[in-house]
Amino acid sequence: STQNLTQSATWISSGPATASVSAAGSALAKVVGAATISATSGSITGNASLTVTPPVAVAVNVVPATLSLPLGSSSQLQAIATMSDGTQQTLSSSVTWQTSQSAMATVNAQGVVTAVGKGAAQVSATYQGVTGSATITVGPPALVSIAVSPSTSSLPIGETGQLTATGTFTDGSTQNLTQSATWI
């Protein structure tokens, strides 16, 4: 016959600095290494070898979690892993980036997302089999600069001259803003 002695056995670790064990048989990995965990009931002892490995990812967060981008612009995303030992790591080349809608947003191996079409997409980061994601919303292109032409001119006193304002947008397009611009 067999009987579960987990609660009644006496538990001991050969290397408590490497891995400790509670009175109920719950082992806690502390540092990389190896230890033998023993359970004793009466005069009988059973052993198990425990190897403690480096911490592993238990969660991945993409920062920022939501991002609105004008069409044609780019932004850097970061992947932050929460590890099994409670620490956090900012990931770089070891993460795999993907996008759900490459027609809306693309992402490169370094986590730089580029808005390529109006709409929404999910960008995900996977590390050690754990995935986190961010929502990217792509809106209309944003104005990045205004060029006034002619850039230099001379006018005799009393004469008028027409200036033109041309706007350049994040998607590389241009638009005549002469009528809508505020002139000073």
Secondary structure as UniProt FT lines:
FT   TURN            6..8
FT   STRAND          10..13
FT   TURN            16..18
FT   STRAND          19..21
FT   TURN            23..24
FT   STRAND          27..29
FT   STRAND          33..41
FT   TURN            42..43
FT   STRAND          44..52
FT   STRAND          57..63
FT   STRAND          66..70
FT   TURN            71..72
FT   STRAND          74..76
FT   STRAND          78..83
FT   TURN            84..85
FT   STRAND          88..91
FT   TURN            93..94
FT   STRAND          96..99
FT   TURN            102..104
FT   STRAND          105..107
FT   TURN            109..110
FT   STRAND          112..115
FT   STRAND          119..127
FT   TURN            128..129
FT   STRAND          130..139
FT   STRAND          143..149
FT   TURN            157..158
FT   STRAND          164..169
FT   TURN            170..171
FT   STRAND          174..176
FT   TURN            178..180
//
